[in-house]
Amino acid sequence: MNIYLPEILARLLATRKHKFEDPDAESRFQQYTVICSTGVLIMSGFGLYDFYQAKYLLCLFLFTSVGGLIWGWTLLFRGLAERYVYRVNGIVFCLLLLYMMYLGGEDNSYILWMNTLPLIVFYLMGRKEGFIWLFCAGIAMVIYFSHPFDWPSAHVYSFAFSIRFLIAFIFISIIAYFYETFSNIYRADLEEKNSMLSAEISERQRIENSLRESEERYRTVYLHAAEGILLINFEGEIVECNPQILEMLRYQERDMVGQNIFSLIHPDDLVKLPPQIDKLRAGEVIFVERRMRTASGVYLLFEQSGKQINDDLIILLYRDITERKIAELALERANEALDQLAYFDGLTHIANRRKFDQTLEREWLRMNRGEKKMGVILADVDFFKQFNDIYGHLAGDDCLKRMASELASIIHRPADLVARYGGEEFVVLLPDTDYEGTRNIAEKMRNKIEGLRVDHQGSLAHSIVTMSFGVSVASPKGRVTMAEFMALADQALYKAKEEGRNRVC
C-alpha cells in the first residue's frame, strides 16, 4: 500500500501529546510542519546537487539548515521553545539566502530565493522583529550590489539588475508586511468574535443549566413540600396538583384535575370572602382561610396563600390548620378561665382586688381626659368576725356571697364595678358620678342589705347583718391622687363605724 508524505505527517501529528492550547499557535505549528517538510526536501535536493558541483561550503550550509529545521520541528513537536525555534530558523534562513545571493549565477537561480525571504521572515519572526531583519538584509543587499569588495567567488550583478531586484524586494516586503498585518487584524477580530461566541454559548449553557436546575428544584419542592399545592387557571379550573393536597383531601388525581376550585370551598366562606381572582391577576399575594371539602364530604380548615406565576396560571398553597384552630380555641377558653381566676373572686364570683385596681387606673385616666368626677364606695360587713364565731365559716362564706350578689344587683351601667376588696370588705367604683349619685347608690345598698334580715346575734349594733359605707368623690383633674382618693373613702368608712355602723358617711 502506498503511503504519501501528507498521510505520514497526519499520522505523526495525531500521536502528539503536547498540543498548543492557543488555536493560533497550533495552526502555526501545522503550517510550519508543511514548510519544514517542503524545505527539507528541496534544500536536501539542492544540497546534493551542490555537493555534485563541488560547492562543499554551500552544501554544508544547506544540510546544516536542514538539520536545524528538523531539530526545531522536533522541539515544537514536544511543545518546547516555541518562540526561539521560529527566531533561530528565521535568522538562519536570512543568512542562507544572503549567502546564496553571494553565490548567485547568470541564471539568477539563487537570487530568486531572495524573493521568498520577506514571506518566510514575517511568518517566523512576526512583524516587528521580521521588519528589523528585513531592513538589515536590505542594507546588506544595497552594500553588496554597490561594492562587492572583490570577495573571491562572489557574483557581480549589473546595476540595472540590482535596481530591479531591490525594487521587487521592497514591493514583496511591503506586500508581506501588510499581509501579515491584516492577517493579524483579521485573526484578532476572529478571535474576539470567537471569544464572544464562546462566552455567549457558555452563558446560554449556564442559563440552560440554571433553568434545568431550577426546574428540578421546583419539581422537588412541588412534589415533596409539606403544603398542598394546586395550579389553577383564571377560571378556577384545577390544572395540576401535588401528592400532599391529594392526601389532605383524600381525592385521586383524576378526580381533582379539571374540577373547579370553587366547588371545593364551603359556600359560606365564598359569601364572606368572594374569590380573589382579580387581585391575583393584578399581581397581589393573598392569604385567606378556607374550609375545603374532602372526598368524604367533611370540611377541613385550611390556610390558603396564592400568587400569579405566569399569564395563565395561579399557584395556591394550602396548609391544614384544623388542629391548630382547635388548639387555639382551647387556648382561648383556657385564657378566659385564667382571666376568671386572675380577675374574679372565687368565693363571691365578683371582681377581685386586682381587677378593681386595673379598672380604677384606666377609668381615672378616662375621667381625667373628660374632666369628669368619679365616685367610690367602700363597704364593710359589721361585726363579721363575731358572725363567723357564732355561725361558723361556711355560714360566713354564704353570707359574703349573698352580700356580694345584693351589692352587684344595685348597679347597672357597664362602667360601674363591684369588687371584693379583701375579707369582708367590698368596693364599688362609679365613673362619671357626682357626690349625690354616689351617696344615693350607697344608701340603696345599705337598705338592701338591711332588708335581707339576716340573723346576727353577735352584732353589737343590730340583731341582723348590716354594712357600713364610706363614700369618696373626686375629680381626677384636681389635686387629689388615686391613693388619696381611696384613703378618703377609707376614712369615711372608719367614720361610719365610729358613729354606730349601718350608715353611709
KEPABA-976755 format. One line per field, with one value per residue (C-alpha): residue number from 1; residue in three letters; x, y, z. Coordinates in nm, 2 decimals, decimal comma, padded with zeros to 4 digits. Each point is the difference from the previous one (the first is absolute). Example, Ala and Ser with C-alpha at 12.3 -4.5 7.8 and 13.67 -1.06 7.14 Angstrom:
! residues 2
i	1:2
aa	ALA:SER
px	01,23:00,14
py	-00,45:00,34
pz	00,78:-00,07
//
This chain:
! residues 505
i	1:2:3:4:5:6:7:8:9:10:11:12:13:14:15:16:17:18:19:20:21:22:23:24:25:26:27:28:29:30:31:32:33:34:35:36:37:38:39:40:41:42:43:44:45:46:47:48:49:50:51:52:53:54:55:56:57:58:59:60:61:62:63:64:65:66:67:68:69:70:71:72:73:74:75:76:77:78:79:80:81:82:83:84:85:86:87:88:89:90:91:92:93:94:95:96:97:98:99:100:101:102:103:104:105:106:107:108:109:110:111:112:113:114:115:116:117:118:119:120:121:122:123:124:125:126:127:128:129:130:131:132:133:134:135:136:137:138:139:140:141:142:143:144:145:146:147:148:149:150:151:152:153:154:155:156:157:158:159:160:161:162:163:164:165:166:167:168:169:170:171:172:173:174:175:176:177:178:179:180:181:182:183:184:185:186:187:188:189:190:191:192:193:194:195:196:197:198:199:200:201:202:203:204:205:206:207:208:209:210:211:212:213:214:215:216:217:218:219:220:221:222:223:224:225:226:227:228:229:230:231:232:233:234:235:236:237:238:239:240:241:242:243:244:245:246:247:248:249:250:251:252:253:254:255:256:257:258:259:260:261:262:263:264:265:266:267:268:269:270:271:272:273:274:275:276:277:278:279:280:281:282:283:284:285:286:287:288:289:290:291:292:293:294:295:296:297:298:299:300:301:302:303:304:305:306:307:308:309:310:311:312:313:314:315:316:317:318:319:320:321:322:323:324:325:326:327:328:329:330:331:332:333:334:335:336:337:338:339:340:341:342:343:344:345:346:347:348:349:350:351:352:353:354:355:356:357:358:359:360:361:362:363:364:365:366:367:368:369:370:371:372:373:374:375:376:377:378:379:380:381:382:383:384:385:386:387:388:389:390:391:392:393:394:395:396:397:398:399:400:401:402:403:404:405:406:407:408:409:410:411:412:413:414:415:416:417:418:419:420:421:422:423:424:425:426:427:428:429:430:431:432:433:434:435:436:437:438:439:440:441:442:443:444:445:446:447:448:449:450:451:452:453:454:455:456:457:458:459:460:461:462:463:464:465:466:467:468:469:470:471:472:473:474:475:476:477:478:479:480:481:482:483:484:485:486:487:488:489:490:491:492:493:494:495:496:497:498:499:500:501:502:503:504:505
aa	MET:ASN:ILE:TYR:LEU:PRO:GLU:ILE:LEU:ALA:ARG:LEU:LEU:ALA:THR:ARG:LYS:HIS:LYS:PHE:GLU:ASP:PRO:ASP:ALA:GLU:SER:ARG:PHE:GLN:GLN:TYR:THR:VAL:ILE:CYS:SER:THR:GLY:VAL:LEU:ILE:MET:SER:GLY:PHE:GLY:LEU:TYR:ASP:PHE:TYR:GLN:ALA:LYS:TYR:LEU:LEU:CYS:LEU:PHE:LEU:PHE:THR:SER:VAL:GLY:GLY:LEU:ILE:TRP:GLY:TRP:THR:LEU:LEU:PHE:ARG:GLY:LEU:ALA:GLU:ARG:TYR:VAL:TYR:ARG:VAL:ASN:GLY:ILE:VAL:PHE:CYS:LEU:LEU:LEU:LEU:TYR:MET:MET:TYR:LEU:GLY:GLY:GLU:ASP:ASN:SER:TYR:ILE:LEU:TRP:MET:ASN:THR:LEU:PRO:LEU:ILE:VAL:PHE:TYR:LEU:MET:GLY:ARG:LYS:GLU:GLY:PHE:ILE:TRP:LEU:PHE:CYS:ALA:GLY:ILE:ALA:MET:VAL:ILE:TYR:PHE:SER:HIS:PRO:PHE:ASP:TRP:PRO:SER:ALA:HIS:VAL:TYR:SER:PHE:ALA:PHE:SER:ILE:ARG:PHE:LEU:ILE:ALA:PHE:ILE:PHE:ILE:SER:ILE:ILE:ALA:TYR:PHE:TYR:GLU:THR:PHE:SER:ASN:ILE:TYR:ARG:ALA:ASP:LEU:GLU:GLU:LYS:ASN:SER:MET:LEU:SER:ALA:GLU:ILE:SER:GLU:ARG:GLN:ARG:ILE:GLU:ASN:SER:LEU:ARG:GLU:SER:GLU:GLU:ARG:TYR:ARG:THR:VAL:TYR:LEU:HIS:ALA:ALA:GLU:GLY:ILE:LEU:LEU:ILE:ASN:PHE:GLU:GLY:GLU:ILE:VAL:GLU:CYS:ASN:PRO:GLN:ILE:LEU:GLU:MET:LEU:ARG:TYR:GLN:GLU:ARG:ASP:MET:VAL:GLY:GLN:ASN:ILE:PHE:SER:LEU:ILE:HIS:PRO:ASP:ASP:LEU:VAL:LYS:LEU:PRO:PRO:GLN:ILE:ASP:LYS:LEU:ARG:ALA:GLY:GLU:VAL:ILE:PHE:VAL:GLU:ARG:ARG:MET:ARG:THR:ALA:SER:GLY:VAL:TYR:LEU:LEU:PHE:GLU:GLN:SER:GLY:LYS:GLN:ILE:ASN:ASP:ASP:LEU:ILE:ILE:LEU:LEU:TYR:ARG:ASP:ILE:THR:GLU:ARG:LYS:ILE:ALA:GLU:LEU:ALA:LEU:GLU:ARG:ALA:ASN:GLU:ALA:LEU:ASP:GLN:LEU:ALA:TYR:PHE:ASP:GLY:LEU:THR:HIS:ILE:ALA:ASN:ARG:ARG:LYS:PHE:ASP:GLN:THR:LEU:GLU:ARG:GLU:TRP:LEU:ARG:MET:ASN:ARG:GLY:GLU:LYS:LYS:MET:GLY:VAL:ILE:LEU:ALA:ASP:VAL:ASP:PHE:PHE:LYS:GLN:PHE:ASN:ASP:ILE:TYR:GLY:HIS:LEU:ALA:GLY:ASP:ASP:CYS:LEU:LYS:ARG:MET:ALA:SER:GLU:LEU:ALA:SER:ILE:ILE:HIS:ARG:PRO:ALA:ASP:LEU:VAL:ALA:ARG:TYR:GLY:GLY:GLU:GLU:PHE:VAL:VAL:LEU:LEU:PRO:ASP:THR:ASP:TYR:GLU:GLY:THR:ARG:ASN:ILE:ALA:GLU:LYS:MET:ARG:ASN:LYS:ILE:GLU:GLY:LEU:ARG:VAL:ASP:HIS:GLN:GLY:SER:LEU:ALA:HIS:SER:ILE:VAL:THR:MET:SER:PHE:GLY:VAL:SER:VAL:ALA:SER:PRO:LYS:GLY:ARG:VAL:THR:MET:ALA:GLU:PHE:MET:ALA:LEU:ALA:ASP:GLN:ALA:LEU:TYR:LYS:ALA:LYS:GLU:GLU:GLY:ARG:ASN:ARG:VAL:CYS
px	00,00:00,14:00,04:00,04:00,19:-00,33:-00,13:00,32:-00,01:-00,37:00,07:00,30:-00,19:-00,28:00,25:00,10:-00,04:00,09:-00,25:00,00:-00,30:-00,01:-00,18:00,20:00,33:-00,12:-00,10:00,34:00,18:-00,19:00,09:00,36:-00,01:-00,10:00,27:00,27:-00,09:00,01:00,31:00,18:-00,07:00,09:00,31:00,12:-00,03:00,19:00,26:00,06:00,03:00,25:00,20:00,01:00,11:00,28:-00,16:00,07:-00,05:-00,34:-00,08:00,10:-00,21:-00,30:00,02:00,06:-00,32:-00,18:00,13:-00,11:-00,35:-00,03:00,13:-00,23:-00,30:00,08:00,01:-00,34:-00,14:00,08:-00,14:00,34:00,16:-00,26:00,11:00,38:-00,05:-00,18:00,26:00,31:-00,14:-00,09:00,36:00,15:-00,22:00,10:00,37:-00,05:-00,17:00,26:00,26:-00,19:00,00:00,37:00,03:-00,27:00,06:-00,10:-00,32:-00,09:-00,13:00,14:-00,12:-00,36:00,02:00,03:-00,35:-00,14:00,20:-00,26:-00,28:00,21:00,14:-00,33:-00,16:00,28:00,08:-00,31:-00,04:00,24:00,29:-00,05:00,01:00,33:00,16:-00,13:00,13:00,34:-00,01:-00,10:00,29:00,23:-00,13:00,05:00,36:00,07:-00,16:00,20:00,33:00,08:00,35:00,15:-00,09:00,11:-00,27:-00,24:-00,24:-00,01:-00,34:-00,07:-00,14:-00,33:-00,05:00,08:-00,26:-00,27:00,07:00,00:-00,33:-00,15:00,13:-00,14:-00,34:-00,01:00,10:-00,27:-00,26:00,12:-00,01:-00,35:-00,12:00,14:-00,16:-00,34:00,03:00,06:-00,29:-00,23:00,13:-00,05:-00,35:-00,08:00,13:-00,20:-00,31:00,07:00,06:-00,33:-00,17:00,16:-00,11:-00,35:-00,01:00,13:-00,25:-00,28:00,11:00,02:-00,35:-00,13:00,17:-00,13:-00,35:00,03:00,12:-00,28:-00,25:00,13:00,00:-00,36:-00,11:00,17:-00,17:-00,33:00,00:00,14:-00,12:-00,19:-00,27:-00,27:00,05:-00,26:00,06:-00,31:-00,09:-00,19:-00,33:00,08:00,05:00,26:00,28:00,25:00,02:00,28:-00,03:-00,03:-00,33:-00,14:00,10:-00,16:-00,33:00,00:-00,06:00,15:00,19:-00,25:-00,28:00,18:00,14:-00,26:-00,22:-00,08:00,17:-00,31:-00,21:00,23:-00,02:-00,28:-00,28:-00,01:00,37:-00,06:-00,28:00,22:00,30:-00,07:00,27:00,31:00,08:00,00:00,26:00,21:-00,02:00,12:00,31:-00,10:00,08:-00,30:-00,03:-00,34:-00,16:-00,22:-00,20:00,06:-00,22:00,17:-00,09:-00,22:-00,19:00,16:00,13:00,35:00,14:00,30:00,22:00,02:00,26:00,01:00,20:00,00:00,30:-00,06:-00,26:-00,21:00,06:-00,05:00,17:-00,19:00,17:-00,21:00,09:-00,24:-00,07:-00,30:00,19:00,17:-00,34:-00,13:00,31:-00,05:-00,36:00,11:00,27:-00,25:-00,24:00,30:00,09:-00,35:00,01:00,33:-00,16:-00,28:00,26:00,22:-00,27:-00,30:-00,04:-00,05:-00,24:-00,23:00,03:00,04:00,32:00,30:00,24:00,23:-00,28:-00,11:00,35:00,03:-00,35:00,06:00,32:-00,16:-00,31:00,20:00,18:-00,32:-00,17:00,31:-00,03:-00,37:00,03:-00,27:-00,05:00,04:-00,16:00,12:-00,18:00,18:-00,24:00,07:-00,22:-00,06:00,14:00,08:00,25:-00,26:-00,23:00,26:00,06:-00,37:-00,12:00,32:00,21:-00,23:-00,28:00,24:00,09:-00,37:-00,06:00,28:-00,14:-00,34:00,13:00,20:-00,30:-00,22:00,26:00,06:-00,38:-00,01:00,22:-00,08:00,24:00,27:00,28:-00,11:00,18:-00,06:00,30:00,11:00,26:00,12:-00,15:-00,35:00,07:-00,15:00,07:-00,22:00,14:-00,23:00,16:-00,17:-00,20:-00,03:-00,03:-00,38:-00,01:00,27:-00,17:-00,34:00,14:00,18:-00,33:-00,19:00,26:-00,02:-00,38:00,02:00,23:-00,20:-00,32:00,13:-00,05:00,29:00,02:00,31:00,00:00,36:-00,05:00,04:-00,20:-00,30:-00,14:00,04:00,29:00,07:00,27:00,18:00,08:00,27:-00,05:00,27:-00,04:00,27:00,09:00,33:00,06:00,04:00,28:-00,11:00,20:-00,14:00,16:-00,15:-00,34:-00,01:00,14:-00,29:-00,25:00,17:-00,02:-00,37:-00,05:00,18:-00,22:-00,31:00,12:00,08:-00,34:-00,18:00,02:-00,28:00,03:00,16:00,26
py	00,00:00,34:00,25:00,36:00,28:00,18:-00,32:-00,06:00,35:-00,03:-00,33:00,16:00,30:-00,22:-00,16:00,33:00,03:00,37:00,20:00,38:00,14:00,31:-00,10:00,26:-00,16:-00,34:00,11:00,17:-00,33:-00,20:00,26:-00,01:-00,38:00,04:00,26:-00,21:-00,32:00,19:00,19:-00,31:-00,18:00,30:00,10:-00,36:-00,02:00,32:-00,11:-00,33:00,20:00,24:-00,29:-00,14:00,34:00,00:00,30:-00,15:00,31:00,07:-00,37:00,01:00,32:-00,17:-00,32:00,20:00,19:-00,33:-00,13:00,32:-00,03:-00,36:00,08:00,30:-00,19:-00,28:00,26:00,14:-00,35:-00,04:00,34:00,16:00,33:00,12:00,36:-00,08:-00,27:00,24:00,28:-00,22:-00,15:00,35:00,12:-00,31:00,04:00,37:-00,10:-00,29:00,22:00,27:-00,26:-00,11:00,35:00,01:-00,31:00,11:-00,10:00,13:-00,19:00,17:-00,32:00,08:00,36:-00,11:-00,16:00,35:00,08:-00,25:00,16:00,26:-00,27:-00,24:00,26:00,16:-00,34:-00,12:00,31:00,22:00,35:00,20:-00,24:-00,10:00,36:00,05:-00,30:00,10:00,35:-00,14:-00,24:00,29:00,21:-00,30:-00,04:00,37:-00,02:-00,32:00,13:00,33:-00,14:-00,38:00,06:-00,23:-00,31:-00,32:-00,20:00,29:00,06:00,35:00,13:00,28:00,33:-00,04:-00,35:00,13:00,28:-00,23:-00,26:00,25:00,16:-00,35:-00,09:00,32:-00,06:-00,36:00,11:00,26:-00,25:-00,26:00,26:00,12:-00,36:-00,10:00,32:-00,06:-00,37:00,09:00,25:-00,26:-00,26:00,23:00,09:-00,36:-00,10:00,28:-00,12:-00,36:00,11:00,19:-00,30:-00,24:00,23:00,02:-00,37:-00,05:00,25:-00,17:-00,34:00,15:00,15:-00,33:-00,19:00,25:-00,03:-00,38:00,00:00,25:-00,23:-00,30:00,20:00,12:-00,36:-00,12:00,27:-00,05:-00,38:-00,01:00,33:-00,02:00,22:-00,11:00,17:00,07:00,16:00,16:00,22:00,33:-00,18:-00,20:-00,33:-00,22:-00,07:-00,19:-00,11:-00,15:-00,32:00,19:00,17:-00,33:-00,16:00,29:-00,01:-00,38:00,04:-00,18:00,21:-00,08:00,13:00,32:00,12:00,17:00,08:00,36:00,11:00,19:-00,32:-00,12:00,32:00,03:00,22:00,21:00,08:00,12:00,23:00,15:00,03:-00,03:-00,14:00,21:-00,07:00,37:00,08:-00,29:00,11:00,34:-00,16:00,01:-00,28:-00,12:-00,17:-00,13:-00,28:-00,24:-00,31:-00,27:-00,30:-00,34:-00,30:-00,12:00,33:00,12:00,36:00,07:00,35:00,10:00,31:00,09:00,22:00,08:00,18:00,03:-00,18:00,08:00,13:-00,31:-00,16:00,07:-00,21:-00,06:-00,14:-00,17:-00,07:-00,20:00,21:-00,20:-00,14:00,34:00,17:-00,25:00,06:00,37:-00,02:-00,22:00,25:00,29:-00,18:-00,07:00,36:00,10:-00,24:00,15:00,35:-00,12:-00,13:00,31:00,27:-00,15:-00,10:-00,38:00,02:00,29:-00,03:00,38:00,19:-00,02:00,26:-00,04:00,06:00,31:00,15:-00,04:00,14:00,30:00,09:-00,02:00,19:00,26:00,09:00,00:00,24:00,22:00,04:00,08:00,22:-00,21:-00,11:-00,35:-00,16:-00,29:-00,19:-00,21:-00,24:-00,23:-00,26:00,10:-00,23:-00,28:-00,17:-00,05:-00,14:-00,26:-00,09:-00,06:-00,15:-00,15:00,07:-00,17:00,22:00,29:-00,09:-00,02:00,33:00,17:-00,16:00,14:00,34:00,02:-00,11:00,27:00,27:-00,09:00,01:00,37:00,12:-00,03:00,21:-00,18:00,22:-00,05:-00,28:-00,19:-00,18:-00,19:00,22:-00,25:-00,21:00,14:00,33:00,09:00,29:00,16:00,22:00,25:00,20:00,32:00,02:00,30:00,01:-00,02:-00,29:-00,19:00,05:-00,10:-00,33:-00,06:00,06:-00,24:-00,27:00,06:-00,03:-00,31:-00,18:00,10:-00,11:-00,36:-00,04:-00,25:-00,10:00,11:-00,06:00,11:00,35:00,28:00,24:-00,20:-00,36:-00,03:00,02:00,36:00,19:00,33:00,21:00,27:00,22:00,20:00,22:00,18:00,15:-00,15:00,34:00,14:-00,03:-00,33:-00,31:-00,35:-00,10:00,30:-00,07:-00,35:00,12:00,24:-00,28:-00,21:00,30:00,03:-00,37:00,03:00,29:-00,20:-00,27:00,25:00,16:-00,33:-00,20:-00,08:00,34:00,20:00,26
pz	00,00:-00,10:00,29:-00,10:00,19:00,11:00,14:00,20:00,13:00,10:00,19:00,17:00,11:00,13:00,25:00,16:00,38:00,03:-00,20:00,02:00,19:-00,22:-00,32:-00,20:00,13:-00,08:-00,36:-00,03:00,10:-00,26:-00,27:00,12:-00,04:-00,37:-00,05:00,17:-00,19:-00,33:00,09:00,11:-00,33:-00,22:00,20:00,01:-00,38:-00,05:00,26:-00,19:-00,33:00,15:00,14:-00,35:-00,12:00,26:00,18:00,34:00,21:-00,14:00,03:00,37:00,05:-00,16:00,19:00,32:-00,06:-00,07:00,34:00,17:-00,15:00,11:00,35:00,04:-00,12:00,25:00,29:-00,11:-00,03:00,37:00,08:00,09:-00,08:-00,25:-00,03:-00,02:-00,27:-00,23:00,07:-00,06:-00,32:-00,12:00,06:-00,16:-00,31:-00,03:00,01:-00,24:-00,26:00,04:-00,07:-00,31:-00,12:00,05:-00,22:-00,25:-00,37:-00,34:00,00:00,33:00,15:00,34:-00,01:-00,05:00,34:00,15:-00,11:00,25:00,29:00,10:00,02:00,20:00,24:00,08:00,05:00,23:00,19:-00,01:-00,12:00,23:00,01:-00,36:-00,11:00,18:-00,17:-00,34:00,05:00,08:-00,29:-00,23:00,12:-00,06:-00,35:-00,08:00,13:-00,19:-00,33:00,02:00,10:00,02:00,16:-00,26:00,21:-00,15:-00,19:00,06:-00,29:-00,14:-00,10:-00,25:00,12:-00,19:00,15:00,34:-00,02:-00,14:00,27:00,29:-00,13:-00,02:00,34:00,16:-00,16:00,11:00,35:00,02:-00,13:00,25:00,28:-00,07:-00,06:00,35:00,15:-00,15:00,08:00,37:00,00:-00,16:00,24:00,30:-00,12:-00,06:00,34:00,16:-00,17:00,09:00,36:00,00:-00,16:00,25:00,28:-00,14:-00,03:00,35:00,14:-00,19:00,13:00,35:-00,03:-00,14:00,29:00,25:-00,15:00,01:00,36:00,09:-00,17:00,19:00,33:-00,08:-00,07:00,32:00,21:-00,18:00,05:00,36:00,15:00,33:-00,14:-00,25:-00,33:-00,28:-00,33:-00,14:-00,30:00,03:-00,03:00,31:-00,18:00,17:-00,24:00,22:00,36:00,21:00,21:00,33:-00,09:-00,12:00,33:00,20:-00,19:-00,07:-00,38:-00,29:-00,25:-00,28:00,22:00,09:-00,33:-00,21:00,30:00,08:00,32:00,12:00,01:00,28:00,22:00,26:-00,14:00,31:-00,04:-00,36:00,13:00,28:-00,23:-00,37:-00,24:-00,02:-00,37:-00,09:00,27:-00,11:-00,36:00,11:00,15:00,37:00,24:00,21:00,33:00,11:00,19:-00,18:00,09:-00,26:-00,07:00,02:-00,20:00,30:00,01:00,32:-00,01:00,13:00,07:-00,21:-00,01:-00,37:-00,17:-00,37:-00,26:-00,38:-00,15:-00,37:-00,24:00,02:00,35:00,36:00,28:00,32:00,31:00,27:00,36:00,21:00,31:00,14:00,29:00,06:00,01:00,25:00,21:-00,03:00,12:00,29:00,08:-00,02:00,24:00,23:-00,01:00,09:00,29:00,11:-00,03:00,23:00,25:-00,03:00,01:00,18:00,36:00,03:00,29:-00,09:-00,38:-00,03:-00,10:00,23:00,13:-00,30:-00,25:00,21:00,00:-00,38:-00,06:00,23:-00,18:-00,34:00,10:00,19:-00,33:-00,19:00,25:-00,01:-00,38:00,03:00,31:00,17:00,36:00,14:00,31:00,21:00,28:00,26:00,18:00,30:00,16:00,36:00,27:-00,26:00,23:00,26:-00,27:-00,09:00,36:00,07:-00,33:-00,14:-00,31:-00,24:00,10:-00,01:-00,36:-00,10:00,16:-00,20:-00,32:00,07:00,09:-00,33:-00,21:00,16:-00,04:-00,37:-00,06:00,08:-00,28:-00,37:-00,21:-00,19:00,14:00,37:00,19:00,33:00,13:00,31:00,16:00,25:00,28:00,07:-00,18:-00,34:-00,23:-00,26:-00,28:-00,16:-00,29:-00,11:00,32:00,23:00,38:00,01:-00,24:00,19:00,34:-00,14:-00,13:00,33:00,19:-00,23:00,07:00,37:-00,01:-00,22:00,25:00,30:-00,18:-00,03:00,38:00,03:00,37:00,18:00,38:00,04:-00,14:00,26:-00,22:-00,12:00,01:-00,37:-00,25:-00,10:-00,19:00,04:-00,31:-00,06:-00,30:-00,18:-00,32:-00,18:-00,34:-00,15:-00,14:00,35:00,25:00,15:-00,10:-00,03:00,33:00,18:-00,17:00,15:00,33:00,03:-00,06:00,27:00,24:-00,08:00,07:00,33:00,09:-00,07:00,23:00,27:-00,02:00,07:-00,33:-00,25:-00,15:-00,29:00,06
//
